[in-house]
């Protein structure tokens, strides 16, 4: 009995002690953030002729990104933390032809324990392009898919890894050998449902409603929706992979409005919100962006001109009425109930951020410079930095830009990055 009483008393003492400690050391509330507040962390050069153009975060990783050097036909991985990054040794890829160039990439979700990099390859002699599916862990080519459209320029895996969507530009401006009677471009859809090793071309859907209806980029959401930018005609295509093979009635075409001065939008970069409902569209010609409701295909407000928010004296190409800032790739990041739009500005050596929680009323948040040597731009002409590619981690606050003209990569952080 004495032992029992002793144990009961001891338990009460311990309990009271713990309660007292909890009162003395209450759990601190988790910090919340009401701004992105982007800052440049650092920049690193690549080889002078590398032309790093497209950069992507690796799904499922908190410390790895990948970029393609189209000038040297190489893939590079990046290892990073909140304070710095390193560029690792390249993966040298043989694109398969002396007249071929690697144009763009995307990184798959984990498929069978591996991430795969889709590397688009275009033929400068006007032959059809192909896709290399590269195992990220060792750089080996797991599959080559041939017969896709001409001049593939942008791609996106579906979120479940079942398909790869490829925007094939077939740009008449870049390919003078394109026949006069071949209109527009196409969207090539690669079927991955039987595994990467058995990838096949499911469909090469023609986007030939206009002489210059040339697909530029593609993005997807978890519902299987796909958005594709058609640059020269200022259109966006929307479809769902559940409707394959596509017919004209399965594809919604949305026109992006010109600005108040009549300058056409010419959409380039795309990104879909984490909840899959809205798409961010960056428009390179009139220097704007707009949010789009995917279900209805309706613009959520007017286009927003980013030049109006550049600080006095900030780099832009002041010689021209068009492409003065040239928004290129973009991303959407959600934090503490706010949605942020992040855009790379090719002619303004910068990454700019907006609060688009109310998509019809964007609010400028912050801007940060790109490049190893931003002083290269000093005369308000074409940027020597050329920040074009963009990759943003969905949660940890890290952002990268690929600066094609300077051949460099810049790392940025949000205020919550740790």
N, C-alpha and C positions, 0 to 999 in steps of 0.2 A: 504493500500500500504506500509506504514511504517513497519507494522508487517511482510509483505512478504519480504521486503528488509532485515530486521533484521534476519529472518530465513535463507535467502540465505547466508548472511555474516557468520552467525554462522556455517552453514554447511561447508563453505569453510575453516574456521578456524580449525574445527574439523578434516577435511580431511587432511589439511596440517600438523596438529599435529600428526596424525596417520602415515603419510608418513615419517615425521621426526623421529618418534620413530622406525619405521621399519628400517630406515637407520642407526640409532644409535645402534639398537639391531638386526642385521641380524640373520636369522635362521641358527643355527649351523648345518653343514652337519652331517648326521648320521655316527657314527664311523664304519669302516669296519675292518675286521680281516683277516690276511693272514696266520695264523697258528691256530691250535687247542690248543696247549700248555697245555696238560692235567696236572692237579694237584690233589693230594689226599687231600680231605677235612677232612674226619674223618672216623673212623670205630667203629662198635658196635658189641659186642658178642651176640650170641643167646644161647639157652640152649646147654650144652656141647655135647649132643647126637642128636642135631637137624638135622645136615647135610643139611644146606641150599644149594641147588644145582642149582635151576633155578630161575631167577628174571626177572620181566617184568614191563615196564612202563604201566600205564593205559591209553588207547587211549582216547583223549578228555580232559585229565587232565594235569595240569602243576605242580602238587605237590603230586602225589600219585603213588606208585609202589607196587608190590605184589611179595612175594616169597613163595616157598613151602619148608617146612622142611620135607624131606622124612623120616628122622629118627624118627620123632614123629607124622607123619600124621597130620600136621597142616598147615594152611595158615596164613600168616601174611601180613598186609598192612603196608606200610611205608608212613609217611607224611614228606615232605621235603621242604626246601627253598634253596637258593643259598649258605647258610652258615652252615647248619646242617640238621640232620634228626632224627626222632624218630621211633622206631618199636612199633606198636600198639599191643593191646591184640590179642592173636591168635584166629582163628576159628578152633575149634577141629572137624575134620571130621572123621566119622567112614567109613573106606574104604569098609566095607562090608564083610571082612573075616580076620581071625587071621593070615593068611599067605599072606596077600596082602600088597603092599607098593605103596605109591604115588610117581611117578617117574618124572613127568614134568607137566608144565602148559602153557597156553597161555591166554591172556585176550582179550575178544571180543571188537569190536567197540560198540558204544551205540546201543542197540537193544530194542525198545519199552521203551526208557527212562532209561535203565539199562545196565551196563557192567556185563558180565558173565565171570567167570574163568572156563576154561576147565581143569579139574584135571585128569591126566592119572593114572590109577591104574593097576599094574601088579601083577599077582599071582606067587609066588615063587614055587608053586607046578606044574607049567607048564600048568595050565588051561588058557583059553583065558582071555584077559583083558577087562576093561570097562572104560567108561568116566563118571565122575561126572560133571555136569554143575551147577556151584555154583553162586548164585546171590551175586555180590560183596557188595551191600549195606547192607545186613543183614546176609550173610553167610549161607543162606538156600540152600539146594540142590533142584534145580528146575527140574532136570531130570537126570536119570541114563540110559546110553546107553550101553547095554551089547552086547556080541558077536563079538567084534572087534578082531583084530589079537592078537597074543601072544606077551607078553612083550612090550607094547607100551612105546616108549622112547622119543618122541618129537612130537609137534603138532603146528598147526597154523590155525587161523581163516582166511577165505577169507576176503578181505577188506570191502566187503558189508555185512558181517555177514551171508551169505547164507549157507556156508559149514564150517566144521571143518576137516582139513586134519591131520591124525594121522600116524606117522611112527612107525610101529610095528617091533621091532628089532628081536625078537625070537632068541636071541643070544645063540648059542650052548655053548659058553664059560661060560656064566652065568647060563645056565639052562641045567645041565647034564642029565636031564630026557627027553630032546628033542629027538625024535626018529631019527635014522640014515637016514631014507628015507624022512624026512621032510626038504626040502631044503629052504634056505633063510628065508625071512620074508614076510611082506605085508604092503600095504598102505590102511588104513581104512578111508573111506570118510563118514562123518556124514552129513546128510541132515537137514538143519535148516530152509528151506524155508517156512515151516508151523509154525514157531515159536519155541522157545526153549522148551516149554512144549511138543511139538510134534516131537522132534528130533528123527530121525531114522537112522539106518545104511543103507546107500545107496549102498555101495560096499566095499568088502574087497579084494582089488586087489593084487594078489599074485606076489611077487618079488622073484621068485624061479629059476632064470636062472643059479644060481651057488649054491653050497652047503653052501656058506657063504655070499650070497647076502642079507645083513641084513640092512634094512633102519634105519637110525639114527635120522634124524631131517627133518623138512619141513618148507618152507616159501612160501608166496604168494604175488602177486601184484594185483593192481586194475583191471587188464585186465583178471583176472581169471587164470593166469599162476601159476603153482606150481613147485617148485624145491625141490627135496628130495635127501639127502646124503645117499649113500649106502657104509658104511664105509669099511668093510673088503675087498671089491673088488675095492675100490677106484673109484667109479662111482657116477655120478649125474643123476637123472631122471628128465625129464621135461615133463609136460603135462598141459592141460587146463581143468578146470571143465566143460566147455561147451561141452566136448566130453564124458561126463558120459553117460552110464557106459563104463568104459575104456576097450579097447582091446589092444593087444600088439602093433598094428600099431599106436595107439594114443600116445604112450610114447617114447620119445627120450632118449637114453642112451648115456652119455658122460663120457669118461674115463679121469681121472685126472692123469697127468704124474708123474712118479717117479722123484726124484731129480737126480743130476749128479752122485751120488754114487749108484744109483739103489734102494734107499730106497723108498718104496711105500708111497703114500700120506695119505691114509685113512682119507677122509674128515669127518668132524664132524659138526661144526657150519655153518650156512648159514644166509645170509641177502640179501634182494633185495633193490636196490637203490630207492630213492624217486620217480624217473621218471619211475620206473618199467622195465628198459631195461637191467640192469646188475645185476649179483649176485656175492656177495663176498663169497668165499668158504675158510674156515679155515681147515687146514690139520694137524691132531694131530700127526701122526707118524713121518713124516719128518720135522715137525716144520715149515710149510710154509703156504702161502695163495695165492690165484689166483682170478682174476676177470673173469667172464664168461658172454658172450653175450647170453641172454636168447633166442632171436629169432633164432639165428643160432646154438646155442649150442657150440660155439667156445670159446676157452680160449683166453683172451685178454692179450697176453704176456706169459712169462714163470712163473712158480711158484717162489715165493719170500721167501727166508729163513730168518726168523725173528732173529735168534740167532746172525746173523752178526751185528745187530744193538744194542745188549745189551752192556751196559757200562762194562768196565773191572771189574771183581769181582762180577758181578750181578748174582743172584741165577739162577741156571740151574741144571739139573740132569746130571752131568758130567760123571757118571759111564757108561752111555749107548751111543750107536750110534743112537738110536731112542727115540722119546718122551723126548727129552732133555728140550724143552720149552713147548711143548704140547698146541698149540693154540686150544681153545675150542669154546665157544660161541663168536659171533661177531656182529657188527652193522655197518651201514653206515649212516653218518650224512652230510647234505649239509649246507654250510654257505658261503655267499658272493662269490658265483661262484665256490667254491672249494668243493670237495667231500672227506670225511675222512673215512678211515677204522679203526675200533676200535676192538681190539681183547683181550680177556682174556687169559692169559698164565698160565696154571695150574701149571706147574713145575717151573715157574719163578716168582711167587707171584706178578704178575703185570698185568696192562692193558697198552697196547701199541697202538700208533696211527700212521697212515700213511696218507699222502696226495696221493689219488688215482684219482685225477682229470684227469690225463692221466693214464688210468687203466693198460696200458702195462708197465708203468715206475713208480712204487711206490716210494715215497720219505719219508724217516723216518721223523716223526714230533716230537714225545715226548713219554715218558714212565713214569708211576707212580706206586708206590708200593701199594700192597694190604695187608690187615690184621691188626688186633689189635696189634700184636706183630711180626713184620717182622723178628726180631732177632731169631725167632724159626728156621729160615733157615740160617745156617751158614757153612754147610759142603759140599755144592754142591752135595747133594743127593736128594731124593724125597722130594718135598716141603711139609712142615707141614701146609701151608696156603691153598693151593689148590684152587686158584681163577678159577672157572669154569663157573658159570652163568654170563650173562652180559645183562644189560638193559640200553639203551641210549635214552633220550628224543630227538625227531626229531628236536627241535628248541631251547630249553632253555639252552643247554650246560651241563646238568646234566647227569652223568653216574653212574651206580651201578655195583658192582661185588658181586656175592654170593660165599663165600669162604668155600667150603664144609668141608675140613679137619679141619680147625681151628674152624668151626662153627661160622662164623662172616659175616658181610656185610660191604662193604667199599663204600663210596661215593666219587666221583671225579667231577671236573668241568673243562670246557673249559674256555679260557680266557674271553669269552663274557658273561659267566653266571653272572646274577645279581639278 
